[in-house]
Amino acid sequence: MNELAKITSQTKTAMGKAVENSRRELSTIRGGKASANMLDTIRVDSYGQQMSLNQVAGVSTPEPRLILVQPWDKGLILEIEKAIRNSDLGLNPANDGNVIRVPVPQLNEERRRELVKVVKKLAEEGRIAIRHARTDALHHLKQVEHVSDDDKHHEEKDIQRTHDEHIALIDELVKHKEQEVMEV
């Protein structure tokens, strides 16, 4: 693989990771319905370590407005409940000794608008990562020696096209997430 193709390949990989990261981040923002992904960012203090919730419990959504958290170790039930309550998700969990029920309240209009702002902020972070990958690639292209200017120009166009495609993917993710959040 020549130097130019290597730069382009690394750039596509970096941009793909930025889109995937944005997709993962956006999946944690709740729309109208309960989703097991909503709790992915929650960290639980487990035996002196911070662990992600899905490493210490099973998470399911048996109903559209309810998340069920089943701890694998019943001794962690209070820690899990506390971590969910202290998160910035605005959820109020309740446990019965075996499982934690997390009712997902109906969003009001003001909260929906706040969530849309968060969605846009996360999307902009993804766009910035994509732009950064493009800038890095263009910088590396300029430093490549023993390659014609035409070849460099062709690779620049290819990188720009890839950039535009990935930005469009982020825009599509935002559009769908906004619709999901604003849906009553």
N, C-alpha and C positions, 0 to 999 in steps of 0.2 A: 504494500500500500504506500503510495507516495505521500509526501509531507502535506500537500493540500487536501487530499482525501481524508487523511488522518485528522486534520484540524476540523474539517466539515463534520466528520463522524462524531468527534468529541462534542462539538457544538450541538448537534442534533440530540445526543444523549443528555447533555446538560439541560437543554430546553425541554425535553421529554420529562426529565425529573422535576423540573419546575411546575409543569402542568400537573403531573401526578401528585406532587405535594399540595398544590392548590386544590385539587379534587379531594384529597384526604382532609384538608383543613375545612373545606366547605361542607363536607359530609357531617362534621361535628356540629354545625349550626342547625338548630331545629327548625323545621317548618311547621306545618299544621299537625303533623302526625308524629307519634313516638317512633324513634329509631334507635336500635342498639348502638349505632355509631355515635350517637349524641354523647355517650359517656366515655368515648375513646381517650379523651385528653385528661381524664381524672386519674390522679396518682394517689395510691393508698399506702399508708405507713404500715408495712408488713414485716414484723420481726426485725425492726431497725433499718429497713431499706424502703426506699420509695419504689413501688411497683405500679405498673399500669393496672387499671381495674380488671381488664380482660385476662390478666395473668393470675388473679386471685379469685375470680368468680365467673360464672356463666351469665351472660346477659341476653335476655330475650324480650320480645314484644308480643305478648299474647293478645293484646287489644290495641286499637289505634291510639288510645290515650293512656297507656300504661306500659312501663318498663319494669321487668322482673329481673332482679339481681339475685342469683343463687351462689352464695360464697362456698368455695370448696372446703374451707376451714371455718366452722361455725364460730370460732374464737375471734375471727376478724370482722364479724357482722357489725359491731359498733364502730370500728375504724372505717369501714366502707361507707356506712351511713353518714358518718361525720364528714368524710371526704366529698360525698355527693352534696351534702347540705352546704359545705363551705365553698363549693365550686361557684363559678360565676354564671351558672346556667339557670339559677332561680328556681331550683327544684326542691321539693320538700318530701324526702323519703320517709317511709315508716317500715319498721321491721316487726315480724311476729315471732322472732326467735330462730326461724329457719330460712326465710327469704326476706328480701327487701323489696317493697312495692314502691315504685316511684311514679306517682300520677303526673301526667304531663298536662298542665293547665292550658286552657284555651288562650291564645295570644290576643292581646288587645291591639288596637291600631297603632298606638304609640310604640309599643314593644316591637311590632312588625317593622316599623320604619327604622328603629334602632338596629334591628338585625340586618336590614338591607344595607345600612351604612357599614356594618361589620363585614358583610359579604363583599362590598365594594373595596374595603380596605384590604382584605385578604387577597382579592383578585389583583389589586394594584401591586401587592408584594410579589405575586407570581409574575406579573408583567415586568417588574423591575428585574427579577432573576433572569427572565428571558432576554431582556435588553442587555443585561450584564454579560450573558453568554455570547451574544452577538458582538459586543464591544471587544471582549477578550479574543474572539476568533479573528476579527478584523485586525486587531493589533498583531496577532501571531502571523497572519497572512503577510503583513507588510514586512515582517522580519525574515521570511523565507527567501533564500537566495537560489540562484541558478534555475529560476522558473520565469517564463515569459510573462509580461504584463497582461497579455490577453488571458492567460490561464488564471492569473490572480483575479482579474476582473470577473471572469466566469464564476469563480468560487465565491466572490463577494456577492454576486447576484443570487447564487444558490443559497448562501447563508441568509440573505435578506428574505428570500422566498420562504425558507424554513422559519425564520423569525415571524413573518406575517401569518403563516399557518398556525403556529403555536399561540400567538396572540389571539387569533380567531377562536381557537379551542377554549382559551380562558374566557373570552367574551361569551361563548356559548354556555359554558358552565355557570357563569354569573346570571345569564338570562334565565336559565332553568331554575336556579336556586332562588332568584328573586320571585319568580312565579310561585314556587313552592311556599316561600315565606309569606307572601301576600295573599295566598289562597285562604279563604275563610271557610 
